[in-house]
Structures are given as structure tokens and as C-alpha cells.
Amino acid sequence: MLRRNKASGAACLLVAVLWLLSASATLAQVEHGGPATAPPAFTPAPVVTPTPDRLAAPPTVPSPNQADEGAQLYWLHCQPCHGDRGQGLTDEWRAQYPPEDQNCWESGCHGQRPYDQGFILPTAVPAVIGDTVLQKFQTMDEVYRYVSVAMPYFFPGDLTQAEYLAIVAHLARENGLWDGQTLTTDTMLNYPLPGAEGAVATAQPTPTTAAPAAPAAQPAIDAGRIGLIALVALIAVGGIFLWRNRVR
């Protein structure tokens, strides 16, 4: 019976030693950045992005401002000739239209002999959005005064004052000139165009990107402390084993 107890105790002691050695090796591996078993990487399914319809109206917003309303009016009255991005009547833009409308000045409505209610469409239409556009104007006030009497090309001066102001606000925003304030006939002189004589560039605050916070320092695992804990645990197990045999 005593021999069986000794054998059982030895087996328990061996299991405890092996467990302690395994735990020490695992902690040491974590301390030195050893490899860890990671779950298999998840590969998301590819996202198919639909081709946008460049002829469609711009999306609406819940509470449109003046420039948002101007974007809708620009699409309705200006985009057919000046382009969806304000690029003008380029070959690339005309290619977005149905084939029968890509050379409309060759048809009866916009050719040299237009039908009744038709008009001759110019083959060159300037860009209105970009770095080198609207060069002949000094301020957005001059832009407004021009478009309010000369545009839309097919019905010049046909829009209301509020509609012209909204379109000008849209152009100002797209050209980086709008500060969000509602444009009026009294305030548009405050918006000079880039490159205009006497124009004062308004410095825009440069957004600062905060440096990412350093990860919190992880407490270092002392290998010597692990060994000491393992030794104490081993002595404790051995003491228990000897005490039990002595009692029996």
C-alpha cells in the first residue's frame, strides 16, 4: 500500500513539474514576442461598385443650403453644355450622351438651319470649374452679372434671381471660394477669383492630424521570476508528497 502511494505521488509530482515547465515556456515565448496561434484570416467578398450615371441628378440632402440647391439647378440648366464636373463641352463628356445626341449641332434643332424654337449650339463651351477657369472675371459678382443675363444659352435671363445666386454659390463652392455664407447681390464682391488683380487670398487653416497614441506599455515578464515561482511550486508539491507518505 505504501509503495502504491509512493508511485501515485511520484506520478502527481511528475505531472506538476511538466505543467510548470510548459507554463514557463509559454510565458517566456510571449515575453520575447514568439509566434502565437492566430485564427485564420477572414477574406471578405469583393464589393462590386456600380458605375455611376453621370447624367443623373446629384443626390439630395435633408437640409440643402444655397450651394446644394445650386447643384440641382446647375444639373438642370448648365450641365448639358458645361459638363457634370464643370469641364466644358469636351469629347469625353459628349460621349456620355446617347449616340444620337453626341453631335447635336449637326441636327435640325441646333444646326445651321434650326427648327422653330431651336438655336445654333456652339461647338466650344468653356469649363466653369477648375484651376484656370473664369479668367475674364474679377469676382463672383461679375460672374453673377454675366450669367444672369446671358445664361442659360437657350433661354438667357429666364431664371429667377434666387436661382442664379444658387448656381453661382455652387460654382463658388466647387472652385473652393465659398465659405458657406448665403450669397447676395451685396456680398459677392467679397469673393475675388484666383489670379484676379487685387485679389487677396484667404488663408485656410490647415487641419492637423494628431499623432497616433503610443500603445500602452505591457509589463515585462521576468524570466528569473518565472523560474523562482516554478521552483517554489515544485518544493511545495514535494513537501506535500513527503508529508502524506510520512502520515501514512
PLY file of the C-alpha trace (Angstrom):
ply
format ascii 1.0
element vertex 248
property float x
property float y
property float z
element edge 247
property int vertex1
property int vertex2
end_header
0.00 0.00 0.00
2.88 2.35 0.85
4.57 1.51 -2.45
1.34 2.32 -4.34
1.09 5.66 -2.57
4.69 6.46 -3.43
4.09 5.63 -7.07
0.94 7.72 -7.15
2.73 10.62 -5.51
5.61 10.39 -7.94
3.20 10.49 -10.84
1.49 13.59 -9.42
4.87 15.22 -8.88
5.90 14.45 -12.47
2.67 15.91 -13.87
3.09 19.07 -11.78
6.69 19.54 -12.95
5.74 19.06 -16.60
2.86 21.54 -16.25
5.12 24.16 -14.63
7.77 23.75 -17.33
5.11 24.13 -20.05
3.69 27.27 -18.42
7.18 28.77 -18.05
7.98 28.12 -21.71
4.69 29.70 -22.82
5.26 32.85 -20.74
8.83 33.17 -21.98
7.61 32.86 -25.56
5.09 35.68 -25.00
7.80 37.81 -23.39
10.08 37.54 -26.42
7.32 38.07 -28.98
7.28 34.48 -30.08
4.80 33.16 -32.60
1.21 32.93 -31.47
-1.51 30.82 -32.97
-3.85 33.19 -34.83
-7.27 32.38 -36.23
-7.41 32.01 -40.00
-7.64 35.34 -41.78
-11.13 36.34 -42.94
-11.25 37.26 -46.60
-14.26 39.48 -47.31
-16.15 39.04 -50.51
-15.22 41.60 -53.19
-17.50 44.62 -53.27
-18.83 45.45 -56.70
-19.14 49.22 -57.18
-21.78 50.12 -59.75
-20.80 52.54 -62.49
-22.28 55.94 -61.62
-24.76 57.50 -64.01
-23.11 60.82 -64.83
-26.26 62.09 -66.49
-28.34 61.59 -63.32
-29.25 64.42 -60.98
-26.94 64.96 -58.00
-28.09 63.39 -54.73
-30.29 65.48 -52.48
-29.55 66.28 -48.83
-32.02 66.62 -45.93
-31.39 70.33 -45.34
-29.93 71.78 -48.57
-28.00 75.02 -48.40
-27.72 77.57 -51.19
-24.95 75.69 -53.00
-26.82 72.38 -52.72
-29.81 73.95 -54.43
-27.45 75.44 -56.99
-26.09 71.95 -57.77
-29.58 70.81 -58.72
-30.16 73.90 -60.85
-26.73 73.51 -62.49
-27.63 69.93 -63.45
-30.93 71.10 -64.95
-29.79 74.21 -66.83
-25.98 74.14 -67.19
-24.65 70.58 -67.12
-25.73 69.57 -70.67
-23.18 72.01 -72.12
-20.72 72.74 -69.27
-20.29 69.12 -68.14
-21.04 67.19 -64.98
-17.74 68.35 -63.48
-17.73 71.80 -64.99
-15.21 70.63 -67.60
-16.99 72.17 -70.57
-18.26 70.50 -73.72
-15.39 68.06 -74.11
-15.36 64.99 -76.34
-15.25 62.82 -73.21
-18.35 64.50 -71.82
-20.29 64.28 -75.09
-19.52 60.55 -75.14
-21.70 60.14 -72.04
-24.79 61.10 -74.03
-26.81 58.73 -76.21
-25.25 58.39 -79.70
-27.99 60.42 -81.35
-27.26 63.38 -79.05
-23.45 63.40 -79.12
-23.26 65.70 -82.16
-26.48 67.61 -81.71
-25.33 70.72 -83.57
-25.44 68.65 -86.73
-29.17 68.00 -86.26
-32.07 70.17 -87.27
-32.62 71.67 -83.81
-29.08 73.01 -83.25
-27.55 73.04 -86.72
-27.09 75.90 -89.15
-30.79 75.79 -90.00
-32.54 75.10 -86.70
-36.18 74.27 -86.45
-38.66 76.65 -84.87
-37.82 77.15 -81.18
-34.35 75.79 -81.91
-30.97 77.53 -81.74
-27.47 77.03 -83.06
-25.40 75.30 -80.39
-21.76 76.43 -80.14
-19.23 73.66 -80.66
-16.93 75.03 -77.93
-18.26 75.58 -74.41
-15.78 76.71 -71.71
-15.12 74.99 -68.40
-16.51 76.64 -65.28
-14.89 74.50 -62.56
-11.13 74.12 -62.23
-7.88 75.95 -61.50
-7.77 78.09 -64.66
-11.44 78.88 -65.29
-13.44 82.13 -65.25
-10.27 84.05 -66.07
-12.09 87.01 -67.58
-13.90 87.76 -64.30
-12.51 89.50 -61.24
-15.08 88.49 -58.64
-18.07 86.21 -58.25
-20.19 89.33 -58.55
-19.04 89.68 -62.17
-19.83 86.01 -62.76
-23.34 86.54 -61.43
-23.93 89.65 -63.54
-22.87 87.78 -66.65
-24.79 84.52 -66.18
-27.96 86.30 -65.03
-28.32 87.98 -68.43
-26.56 85.55 -70.81
-27.39 82.09 -69.42
-28.84 79.57 -69.96
-27.67 79.83 -73.53
-31.02 78.73 -74.95
-33.14 80.91 -72.60
-30.89 83.74 -71.34
-32.11 85.58 -68.25
-35.02 83.18 -67.81
-34.25 82.13 -64.21
-35.07 83.98 -61.01
-32.51 85.97 -59.06
-32.50 83.36 -56.29
-31.81 80.61 -58.83
-28.89 82.49 -60.39
-27.44 83.18 -56.94
-27.73 79.49 -56.05
-25.92 78.44 -59.24
-23.14 80.95 -58.53
-22.88 79.59 -54.97
-22.47 76.09 -56.41
-19.73 77.27 -58.76
-18.01 79.14 -55.91
-18.08 76.03 -53.71
-16.76 73.75 -56.43
-13.93 76.21 -57.09
-13.04 76.39 -53.38
-14.21 80.00 -52.97
-17.37 79.62 -50.91
-17.33 79.99 -47.13
-20.82 78.66 -46.54
-22.46 82.07 -46.22
-25.56 82.71 -48.33
-24.61 84.80 -51.36
-26.48 88.00 -52.07
-26.02 90.71 -54.66
-24.36 92.79 -51.91
-21.83 90.20 -50.71
-20.47 88.66 -53.91
-17.86 91.40 -54.25
-16.21 89.79 -51.23
-15.33 86.71 -53.31
-12.45 87.54 -55.68
-11.39 84.89 -58.15
-7.87 83.43 -58.00
-5.44 85.44 -60.10
-7.70 88.49 -60.23
-5.94 91.84 -59.79
-6.07 92.91 -56.15
-7.43 89.59 -55.01
-6.44 88.67 -51.51
-6.00 85.00 -50.85
-7.73 83.83 -47.71
-5.57 81.51 -45.74
-7.42 78.38 -44.84
-6.50 76.67 -41.59
-4.52 73.55 -42.21
-6.06 70.64 -40.38
-3.62 68.96 -38.08
-3.58 65.25 -37.73
-2.87 64.12 -34.23
-0.12 61.56 -33.95
-1.45 58.15 -33.06
-1.18 57.41 -29.37
1.61 55.08 -28.44
0.37 51.69 -27.31
0.32 51.20 -23.58
3.48 49.58 -22.34
2.96 45.96 -21.43
4.57 44.85 -18.17
7.68 42.86 -18.91
7.69 39.25 -17.74
10.83 38.46 -15.78
12.13 35.03 -16.76
14.01 34.78 -13.45
10.76 35.40 -11.54
9.05 32.64 -13.54
11.82 30.22 -12.65
11.58 31.16 -8.95
7.81 30.61 -8.95
8.26 27.24 -10.61
10.89 26.25 -8.03
8.71 27.27 -5.09
5.76 25.38 -6.54
7.94 22.31 -7.05
9.21 22.41 -3.45
5.63 22.81 -2.22
4.45 19.79 -4.20
7.40 17.74 -2.99
6.74 18.74 0.61
3.12 17.73 0.35
4.14 14.42 -1.14
6.64 13.67 1.67
4.17 14.75 4.35
1.47 12.47 3.02
3.85 9.48 2.93
5.02 10.18 6.48
1.49 10.36 7.79
0.56 7.08 6.16
0 1
1 2
2 3
3 4
4 5
5 6
6 7
7 8
8 9
9 10
10 11
11 12
12 13
13 14
14 15
15 16
16 17
17 18
18 19
19 20
20 21
21 22
22 23
23 24
24 25
25 26
26 27
27 28
28 29
29 30
30 31
31 32
32 33
33 34
34 35
35 36
36 37
37 38
38 39
39 40
40 41
41 42
42 43
43 44
44 45
45 46
46 47
47 48
48 49
49 50
50 51
51 52
52 53
53 54
54 55
55 56
56 57
57 58
58 59
59 60
60 61
61 62
62 63
63 64
64 65
65 66
66 67
67 68
68 69
69 70
70 71
71 72
72 73
73 74
74 75
75 76
76 77
77 78
78 79
79 80
80 81
81 82
82 83
83 84
84 85
85 86
86 87
87 88
88 89
89 90
90 91
91 92
92 93
93 94
94 95
95 96
96 97
97 98
98 99
99 100
100 101
101 102
102 103
103 104
104 105
105 106
106 107
107 108
108 109
109 110
110 111
111 112
112 113
113 114
114 115
115 116
116 117
117 118
118 119
119 120
120 121
121 122
122 123
123 124
124 125
125 126
126 127
127 128
128 129
129 130
130 131
131 132
132 133
133 134
134 135
135 136
136 137
137 138
138 139
139 140
140 141
141 142
142 143
143 144
144 145
145 146
146 147
147 148
148 149
149 150
150 151
151 152
152 153
153 154
154 155
155 156
156 157
157 158
158 159
159 160
160 161
161 162
162 163
163 164
164 165
165 166
166 167
167 168
168 169
169 170
170 171
171 172
172 173
173 174
174 175
175 176
176 177
177 178
178 179
179 180
180 181
181 182
182 183
183 184
184 185
185 186
186 187
187 188
188 189
189 190
190 191
191 192
192 193
193 194
194 195
195 196
196 197
197 198
198 199
199 200
200 201
201 202
202 203
203 204
204 205
205 206
206 207
207 208
208 209
209 210
210 211
211 212
212 213
213 214
214 215
215 216
216 217
217 218
218 219
219 220
220 221
221 222
222 223
223 224
224 225
225 226
226 227
227 228
228 229
229 230
230 231
231 232
232 233
233 234
234 235
235 236
236 237
237 238
238 239
239 240
240 241
241 242
242 243
243 244
244 245
245 246
246 247
